[in-house]
Amino acid sequence: MSEISKEEQMKQMDEAAAAAEAELNKNYINWTASDVVAWWSVWYLKAGHKRLGRILVAKGRKPKS
């Protein structure tokens, strides 16, 4: 079993968070709370809870278009 470096792991998590954010941005207007729960379940192991939480907090702070 090969282990990846901490830097590579962080890079992969950052990339996953970017993909998760893109998915959220594409769909969130039509989503219910249960859709957000499903989104979180898909992404939290790949991106991490902190990154996903930051995405949601940032979404709440942005002015609505």
C-alpha positions in Angstrom: 0.0 0.0 0.0 1.5 3.3 -1.0 1.0 6.3 1.2 0.5 9.8 -0.3 2.3 12.8 1.1 0.4 15.2 3.3 0.8 17.9 0.6 -0.7 15.6 -2.1 -3.6 14.7 0.2 -4.3 18.4 0.9 -4.1 19.1 -2.9 -6.6 16.3 -3.5 -9.0 17.6 -0.8 -8.7 21.1 -2.2 -9.6 19.8 -5.7 -12.5 17.8 -4.3 -13.8 20.9 -2.5 -13.6 22.9 -5.7 -15.7 20.2 -7.5 -18.1 20.1 -4.6 -18.5 23.9 -4.7 -19.1 23.9 -8.5 -21.8 21.3 -8.0 -23.4 23.3 -5.2 -23.3 26.5 -7.2 -24.9 24.8 -10.2 -27.8 23.4 -8.3 -28.4 25.1 -4.9 -31.2 27.4 -6.0 -33.4 24.4 -6.7 -32.2 22.3 -3.8 -34.0 21.4 -0.5 -32.3 20.8 2.8 -32.3 17.1 2.0 -30.5 17.7 -1.2 -27.8 19.6 0.7 -27.5 16.7 3.1 -27.0 14.3 0.2 -24.4 16.6 -1.3 -22.5 16.7 2.0 -22.7 12.9 2.2 -21.1 12.6 -1.2 -18.3 15.1 -0.6 -17.3 15.1 3.1 -14.8 12.2 2.9 -13.2 13.6 -0.2 -13.1 17.3 0.7 -13.5 17.3 4.5 -16.0 18.9 6.8 -14.1 22.1 7.2 -13.9 22.8 3.5 -17.5 22.1 2.9 -18.5 24.2 5.9 -16.5 27.1 4.5 -18.2 26.7 1.2 -21.7 27.0 2.8 -20.7 29.9 5.0 -19.3 31.8 2.1 -22.5 31.1 0.1 -24.5 32.6 2.9 -22.3 35.7 3.0 -22.4 36.5 -0.7 -25.1 39.0 -1.9 -28.0 37.3 -3.6 -28.2 37.8 -7.3 
